[in-house]
Amino acid sequence: MKKVYTSAFKAQVALELLKEEKTLAQLSSEYEVGTTVLCAWRAIARKGLASLYERRDNLADQQAAHEKQLEDLYAEIGRLTTQLNWLKKKLPA
């Protein structure tokens, strides 16, 4: 039966791998995970590390765009409210 590991466990082991304080064989026996699996986790961690910072930059860009859109929508609401009030005054009841 195939073992299933949690993402927290994988992250912990990958961090140990990236520290390079212990050999791959030592970590393999300590965590009872195969060396090929550990190599794969290390590769995933190295590839994914840059994306952590990209997401943060992307999030800041998205937040700025959201603020701009919100400001535009409030301005549109103000214009429409003014037009509605003008029309209510001009149209006979």
C-alpha positions in Angstrom: 0.0 0.0 0.0 1.3 3.4 -1.0 2.0 5.8 1.8 0.3 9.2 1.8 2.1 12.2 3.4 0.6 15.5 4.4 1.8 18.7 2.8 3.0 19.9 6.2 5.2 16.8 6.6 6.5 17.2 3.0 7.4 20.9 3.7 9.2 20.0 6.9 11.2 17.3 5.2 11.9 19.6 2.2 13.2 22.3 4.5 15.5 19.8 6.1 16.7 18.8 2.6 17.4 22.4 1.7 19.4 23.0 4.8 21.8 20.2 3.7 22.9 19.5 7.3 22.3 15.8 6.9 22.8 13.5 4.0 20.0 12.2 1.9 20.4 8.7 3.3 20.2 10.0 6.9 17.0 11.9 6.2 15.6 8.9 4.4 16.1 6.6 7.4 15.0 9.3 9.9 11.7 10.1 8.2 11.2 6.6 6.6 10.8 8.0 3.1 12.6 6.7 0.0 15.5 8.7 -1.4 13.8 9.1 -4.8 10.8 10.6 -3.1 13.0 13.0 -1.1 14.8 14.0 -4.3 11.5 14.8 -5.9 10.3 16.8 -2.9 13.5 18.8 -2.9 13.1 19.5 -6.7 9.5 20.6 -6.1 10.6 22.9 -3.2 13.4 24.5 -5.3 11.0 25.1 -8.3 8.2 26.4 -6.1 10.2 28.7 -3.9 10.3 31.5 -6.5 6.6 31.3 -7.0 6.0 32.1 -3.4 7.3 35.6 -4.0 5.7 36.0 -7.4 2.3 35.3 -5.8 2.9 38.1 -3.3 3.8 40.6 -6.0 0.9 39.4 -8.1 -1.4 39.8 -5.1 -0.2 43.4 -4.6 -1.0 44.1 -8.2 -4.4 42.5 -7.9 -5.2 44.5 -4.8 -4.2 47.8 -6.4 -6.4 46.9 -9.4 -9.3 46.1 -7.1 -8.9 49.4 -5.3 -9.0 51.3 -8.6 -12.1 49.3 -9.7 -13.8 50.0 -6.4 -13.1 53.7 -6.7 -14.5 53.8 -10.3 -17.6 51.9 -9.2 -18.3 54.3 -6.3 -17.9 57.2 -8.7 -20.4 55.6 -11.1 -22.8 55.1 -8.2 -22.5 58.8 -7.4 -23.2 59.8 -11.0 -26.2 57.5 -11.3 -27.6 58.6 -8.0 -27.4 62.3 -9.1 -29.1 61.5 -12.4 -31.8 59.6 -10.7 -32.5 62.4 -8.3 -32.6 64.9 -11.2 -35.0 62.7 -13.1 -37.3 62.3 -10.1 -37.5 66.1 -9.7 -38.2 66.7 -13.5 -40.7 64.0 -14.1 -44.3 64.7 -12.9 -45.4 62.4 -10.2 
